[in-house]
Each structure stands twice: as C-alpha cells, then as structure tokens.
Amino acid sequence: MSYETMHQFQDPHPNHPLFAELSVVETLRPVETDDGRPVPAGSRGTIVAVYGGGKAYEVEFARPVVGNCTLRADALQAV
C-alpha cells in the first residue's frame, strides 16, 4: 500500500479505548454472562477484547462466576 493510499484511510479522530486488552476491571452494576449467569456488581474481570474503538469490551470473569460478557464502557471501572 502506498503512503498516499494509507493516509487516505487514516482516521483523523481515532478512538482510543478507555481500557486496553488484559486490563483488570470491575463491574459498576450487576450484569449477566453471555450464557445468562448473574455477575454481581463489584466483580473483577480481565478485558479480553475491545470492540468499536472502546465502546464495548469483552470481559472474562473467574470469580465469583466463570464466564465472559460483553459490556459497554460505562459499566466498567479500572482497578
């Protein structure tokens, strides 16, 4: 790809995710895993994927419930 072509596809306002992959986060409210198990507020998990430039995150939980869920950024806080 040429420099000119690459420059055309560059986003002038890139989204910087609030959390990076493998960040440890905490839920701000009760949520459910993708398979429907309840996850209480205050549960800690690890970001395993970032979607939409940081609009949503896939979080993996190990305790108190084992599972993954996709959450919006406003449902999480850094630990």
N, C-alpha and C positions, 0 to 999 in steps of 0.2 A: 504494500500500500504506500502510495506516495505521501509526502509530508502535506501537500495541499489537500489531498483527499482525507487524510487523518484529521486535519484541522477542521474540515467541514463537519465532521461528526463529533467534535469536541463539544461538550455541554458547557455553555458559558456560565451556568449556575448549577454546578454539581451539588448533589445531595451528599452530605456527609452523615453517615449513620451516627445516631446517638450512642450506640453500643457496638463494639467490634465483636467479631466472632470469637468465641471462647471466653467472653466476659462473663463474670458471675453476676447475676441479677436477682432481684427479689420482687415477688408479685405485690401489687398495691391493693388488690382486691381478690376475692375468690374467683377462680377460673376452672375450666374443665380441660382435661387432656383431650387429644384428638379422638380417643376412643370412649370418652364420656366419664372418666373418673374425676371426682372433685379434687381440686387442689386448693387448699386454704390460703387466704391472704398471708403474706409474710414468708411464703415458701421460697427457698433459694433454688436456682437452676442455672444452667450454662447455655449461653447463646450458641446454637449450632448452625444457624443460617440467618442471613439478613435479606429481607425482601423489600423491593421498592425503594431502594436507597435509604432504608432505615425507617420506613413507615410501619413495617411489621417484622417480627422476629420469631424464629422457631426456637423454643426453649426446651431443653431436656432436663427433666427432674429425676432425682434419685431418691429423695425423701421429702415428705412422708409418703408420697405416691411416686411410683415409677411410671414414666411416660413422657410424651412430647406434646406440646401445644403451640399453636401459632397465635401470637399476641401482638396487639398494637403497642407502639412505643409508650403510650400514656398509661399502660397497665403495669409498667416496669420501672424500677429504680435501681441504680448502681449500688453495689455492696461495697 
